[in-house]
Amino acid sequence: MHGLDPRLLATLEAVVRHGSFSAAARELGYSAPAVSQQIAELERRAGLRVLERRPVRVTPAGEVLLGAEQGVRSTLAAASVELGAMRAGTAGRIRLGAFASAATGIVPQALARLHAAYPHVQVSLSQLEPEAGYNRLKRGDMDLALSYDYDFIPVPPPRMLRRTLVARDPVVAVVPARHRLADREVIDLASLASETWIAAPEAALRLELLSQMANTPGFQARLQYEGDDFNTVLGFVAAGLCVAVMPRLALPRTHTQVVARPLAEPQLTRFIYAVRIDTRHAPRVVLDLEEMLAAQALAALA
């Protein structure tokens, strides 16, 4: 096999990600024929077919090369981070990612503190779920991300990423303000056995709710609604249509039409993490932002 060119690997990654030669060409700034020629050259060097053309589909050999391309990107991203840390500048740009409730309840206050300490640092924010954040960190397209998993379904990050626990976010029961259980200090799932429910948008929490319902004797609840975001969940509960469970961070500070109470049984927790490329020398400003995000997460959940 002839030497593999990282640029050809990057072209393969773009074609597979977009599922289209023309879309990859637009992203890379090439013509579609040029992209086709690069894939042909990569196949010549590999001695194997890396793509099926119609429809575009990666072959097993292509999967091997995609893994190599990801490794190259991760190595270069780590080197870039370390060089930036060595320069130790106080200006520049941080690319931050956060899931929805963290983007609302943690990030704004933390960024206000960061801008006061580093007025020349620019921060861009992408709202995304953990898996998408991990992928962008690995590609070198992001510097820091807030992610989560649940105690009942732990999801370890990829090996090249460093993950730091910043907060424990308890899952709470949410009922209408005039609900029969609204005056209780805690609510257990069994006491909601006859209620109509709306499912949370996060898949892990939804699956655990279904599992707990199935394992609770006499549970006759109806999972009638599905919310694509927690604001939808709150709106349905506030209207008196249903009850729900959700992480406490997703609740607004004040909401007169719903009541949130700790779950007595089962007790569920969402863990919130700060995640970045695992390097020996992270930029000081990134480390400071990580600390500010952790402090704000604790304050939001106090």
C-alpha positions as CSV (number, residue, x, y, z in Angstrom):
1,M,0.0,0.0,0.0
2,H,1.3,3.4,-1.0
3,G,1.6,6.3,1.5
4,L,-1.7,7.7,2.6
5,D,-2.2,11.5,2.4
6,P,-4.1,13.1,5.3
7,R,-5.8,15.4,2.8
8,L,-7.3,12.4,1.0
9,L,-8.5,11.0,4.3
10,A,-10.2,14.3,5.1
11,T,-11.9,14.2,1.7
12,L,-13.2,10.7,2.5
13,E,-14.5,11.8,5.9
14,A,-16.4,14.8,4.3
15,V,-18.0,12.6,1.6
16,V,-19.1,10.0,4.2
17,R,-20.4,12.7,6.6
18,H,-22.4,14.4,3.9
19,G,-23.4,11.3,2.0
20,S,-22.6,13.2,-1.2
21,F,-19.6,14.1,-3.4
22,S,-21.1,17.5,-4.3
23,A,-21.8,18.5,-0.7
24,A,-18.3,17.5,0.3
25,A,-16.9,19.5,-2.6
26,R,-18.8,22.6,-1.5
27,E,-17.5,22.3,2.1
28,L,-13.9,21.6,1.0
29,G,-13.8,24.2,-1.7
30,Y,-13.2,21.7,-4.6
31,S,-15.2,20.8,-7.6
32,A,-17.2,17.5,-7.5
33,P,-14.9,15.9,-10.1
34,A,-11.9,16.8,-8.0
35,V,-13.4,15.1,-5.0
36,S,-14.1,12.0,-7.1
37,Q,-10.5,12.0,-8.3
38,Q,-9.2,12.2,-4.7
39,I,-11.4,9.3,-3.7
40,A,-10.1,7.3,-6.7
41,E,-6.5,8.2,-5.7
42,L,-7.1,7.1,-2.1
43,E,-8.5,3.8,-3.4
44,R,-5.5,3.3,-5.6
45,R,-3.2,3.9,-2.7
46,A,-5.2,1.6,-0.4
47,G,-5.6,-1.1,-3.0
48,L,-9.2,-1.5,-2.0
49,R,-12.5,0.2,-2.6
50,V,-13.4,2.7,0.2
51,L,-16.8,3.8,-1.0
52,E,-19.8,2.4,-2.8
53,R,-21.1,5.2,-5.1
54,R,-24.8,4.9,-5.5
55,P,-25.9,5.5,-2.8
56,V,-22.7,6.7,-1.1
57,R,-21.8,4.1,1.5
58,V,-18.5,3.5,3.2
59,T,-16.9,0.0,2.8
60,P,-15.1,-1.9,5.6
61,A,-11.8,-0.6,4.1
62,G,-13.2,2.9,4.3
63,E,-14.2,2.4,7.9
64,V,-10.5,1.6,8.7
65,L,-9.4,4.8,7.0
66,L,-12.0,6.9,8.7
67,G,-10.6,5.7,12.0
68,A,-7.2,6.7,10.9
69,E,-8.5,10.1,9.8
70,Q,-10.1,10.7,13.2
71,G,-6.8,9.7,14.9
72,V,-4.9,12.3,12.8
73,R,-7.5,15.0,13.6
74,S,-7.4,14.2,17.3
75,T,-3.6,14.2,17.4
76,L,-3.4,17.6,15.6
77,A,-6.1,19.0,17.8
78,A,-4.2,18.0,20.9
79,A,-1.0,19.5,19.5
80,S,-2.8,22.7,18.7
81,V,-4.2,23.0,22.2
82,E,-0.8,22.3,23.8
83,L,0.9,24.9,21.6
84,G,-1.8,27.5,22.5
85,A,-1.2,26.8,26.1
86,M,2.5,27.2,25.8
87,R,2.0,30.6,24.2
88,A,-0.3,31.4,27.2
89,G,-2.0,34.3,25.5
90,T,-5.1,36.0,27.1
91,A,-6.7,36.7,23.7
92,G,-8.3,34.3,21.3
93,R,-11.4,32.3,20.8
94,I,-13.1,29.5,22.7
95,R,-15.5,27.2,21.0
96,L,-18.0,26.0,23.6
97,G,-20.7,23.4,23.3
98,A,-23.6,22.8,25.8
99,F,-26.8,20.8,26.0
100,A,-30.0,22.8,26.1
101,S,-30.7,23.2,29.9
102,A,-27.0,23.9,30.5
103,A,-27.0,26.5,27.7
104,T,-29.9,28.2,29.6
105,G,-29.1,27.6,33.2
106,I,-25.3,27.6,33.4
107,V,-23.5,29.1,30.4
108,P,-24.7,32.8,30.4
109,Q,-23.7,33.5,34.0
110,A,-20.3,31.7,33.5
111,L,-19.6,33.6,30.3
112,A,-20.4,36.9,32.0
113,R,-17.7,36.1,34.6
114,L,-15.2,35.0,31.9
115,H,-15.7,38.2,29.9
116,A,-15.0,40.3,33.0
117,A,-11.7,38.4,33.6
118,Y,-10.7,38.0,29.9
119,P,-12.3,40.9,28.0
120,H,-10.4,40.1,24.8
121,V,-11.5,36.4,24.6
122,Q,-14.3,35.6,22.2
123,V,-16.6,32.7,23.0
124,S,-18.9,31.0,20.5
125,L,-21.6,28.6,21.7
126,S,-23.1,25.6,19.9
127,Q,-26.1,24.0,21.5
128,L,-25.8,20.2,21.1
129,E,-26.3,16.9,22.8
130,P,-23.3,15.0,24.4
131,E,-22.5,12.6,21.4
132,A,-22.4,15.5,19.0
133,G,-20.1,17.4,21.4
134,Y,-17.8,14.4,21.7
135,N,-17.5,14.1,17.9
136,R,-16.7,17.8,17.5
137,L,-14.1,17.7,20.3
138,K,-12.4,14.7,18.6
139,R,-12.4,16.5,15.2
140,G,-10.8,19.6,16.8
141,D,-13.9,21.7,16.0
142,M,-14.6,22.5,19.7
143,D,-12.5,23.4,22.7
144,L,-14.8,22.6,25.7
145,A,-18.3,21.0,26.0
146,L,-20.8,20.5,28.8
147,S,-22.2,17.0,28.6
148,Y,-24.3,14.6,30.7
149,D,-25.2,11.1,31.5
150,Y,-27.4,9.4,34.1
151,D,-26.5,7.2,37.0
152,F,-28.6,4.4,35.6
153,I,-27.0,4.6,32.1
154,P,-23.4,5.8,32.4
155,V,-21.8,6.7,29.0
156,P,-18.0,7.0,29.2
157,P,-16.4,9.5,26.8
158,P,-14.0,8.5,24.1
159,R,-10.4,7.8,25.3
160,M,-8.8,11.0,23.9
161,L,-11.2,13.2,26.0
162,R,-10.9,14.4,29.6
163,R,-14.2,14.6,31.4
164,T,-14.6,16.3,34.8
165,L,-17.8,16.0,36.9
166,V,-19.1,19.5,37.7
167,A,-22.5,18.8,39.2
168,R,-25.1,16.3,40.2
169,D,-28.5,17.2,38.8
170,P,-31.4,15.4,40.6
171,V,-34.4,14.2,38.6
172,V,-37.6,15.6,40.1
173,A,-41.3,14.9,39.8
174,V,-43.2,17.8,38.2
175,V,-47.0,18.1,38.7
176,P,-49.6,20.9,38.1
177,A,-49.7,23.5,40.9
178,R,-53.2,22.3,41.9
179,H,-52.4,18.6,41.8
180,R,-53.4,16.4,44.7
181,L,-49.7,15.7,45.5
182,A,-48.5,19.3,45.1
183,D,-48.3,19.8,48.9
184,R,-46.0,16.8,49.5
185,E,-42.3,17.3,50.3
186,V,-41.3,14.3,48.2
187,I,-43.2,12.2,45.6
188,D,-42.6,8.5,44.8
189,L,-43.3,7.0,41.4
190,A,-46.0,4.7,42.8
191,S,-48.1,7.6,43.9
192,L,-48.4,8.7,40.3
193,A,-49.5,5.2,39.1
194,S,-52.8,6.4,37.7
195,E,-51.7,9.6,36.1
196,T,-51.3,10.7,32.5
197,W,-47.7,11.3,31.6
198,I,-45.6,13.3,29.1
199,A,-42.2,11.7,28.3
200,A,-39.0,13.7,28.7
201,P,-37.0,14.6,25.6
202,E,-33.8,12.8,26.7
203,A,-33.9,9.2,25.6
204,A,-32.1,7.7,28.6
205,L,-34.6,9.3,31.0
206,R,-37.6,8.3,28.9
207,L,-36.4,4.6,28.8
208,E,-35.8,4.6,32.5
209,L,-39.2,6.0,33.2
210,L,-40.8,3.2,31.1
211,S,-38.7,0.6,32.8
212,Q,-39.7,1.9,36.3
213,M,-43.4,2.0,35.3
214,A,-43.2,-1.6,34.0
215,N,-41.6,-2.7,37.3
216,T,-44.0,-0.9,39.6
217,P,-47.0,-3.1,40.8
218,G,-50.4,-1.8,39.8
219,F,-48.9,1.0,37.6
220,Q,-51.7,2.0,35.1
221,A,-50.3,5.3,34.0
222,R,-50.7,6.5,30.4
223,L,-47.7,7.8,28.6
224,Q,-49.8,9.9,26.3
225,Y,-47.5,12.8,25.2
226,E,-43.9,13.1,24.1
227,G,-42.0,16.4,24.5
228,D,-39.2,17.4,22.1
229,D,-37.8,19.8,24.8
230,F,-38.4,20.5,28.4
231,N,-40.3,23.7,27.8
232,T,-42.9,21.6,26.0
233,V,-43.0,19.3,29.0
234,L,-43.5,22.2,31.4
235,G,-46.3,23.7,29.2
236,F,-48.3,20.5,29.2
237,V,-47.9,20.0,32.9
238,A,-48.8,23.6,33.6
239,A,-52.0,23.1,31.6
240,G,-53.0,20.3,33.9
241,L,-52.8,17.7,31.2
242,C,-50.2,15.4,32.7
243,V,-47.3,14.9,35.1
244,A,-43.6,14.4,34.3
245,V,-40.1,13.8,35.6
246,M,-37.2,15.9,34.5
247,P,-33.7,17.1,35.7
248,R,-34.0,20.0,38.1
249,L,-31.7,22.2,36.0
250,A,-34.3,22.2,33.3
251,L,-36.8,23.9,35.5
252,P,-37.1,27.7,35.5
253,R,-36.3,29.5,38.7
254,T,-40.0,30.5,39.1
255,H,-43.0,28.8,37.6
256,T,-46.3,29.4,39.4
257,Q,-48.3,26.8,37.4
258,V,-46.2,23.7,38.2
259,V,-44.6,22.2,41.4
260,A,-41.4,20.2,41.4
261,R,-40.7,17.7,44.2
262,P,-37.8,15.3,44.8
263,L,-38.4,11.7,43.8
264,A,-38.4,9.5,46.9
265,E,-38.4,6.3,44.9
266,P,-36.6,5.8,42.6
267,Q,-33.9,8.4,43.2
268,L,-32.4,9.3,39.8
269,T,-29.5,11.6,39.0
270,R,-28.2,13.3,35.9
271,F,-24.4,13.9,36.1
272,I,-23.1,17.1,34.4
273,Y,-19.5,17.1,33.0
274,A,-17.0,19.5,31.4
275,V,-15.2,17.8,28.6
276,R,-12.2,18.7,26.6
277,I,-9.3,17.1,24.6
278,D,-7.0,15.3,27.1
279,T,-3.8,17.3,26.9
280,R,-1.0,18.0,29.4
281,H,-1.2,21.8,28.8
282,A,-4.7,23.2,28.4
283,P,-4.9,27.0,27.9
284,R,-5.4,28.9,31.2
285,V,-8.5,30.6,29.9
286,V,-10.1,27.2,29.1
287,L,-9.3,25.9,32.6
288,D,-10.8,29.1,34.1
289,L,-13.9,28.8,32.1
290,E,-14.3,25.1,33.1
291,E,-14.1,26.3,36.8
292,M,-16.6,29.0,36.2
293,L,-19.0,26.6,34.6
294,A,-18.7,24.2,37.5
295,A,-19.3,27.0,40.0
296,Q,-22.4,28.2,38.1
297,A,-23.7,24.7,37.9
298,L,-23.5,24.3,41.6
299,A,-25.1,27.7,42.2
300,A,-28.0,26.8,39.8
301,L,-28.7,23.6,41.7
302,A,-28.3,25.0,45.2
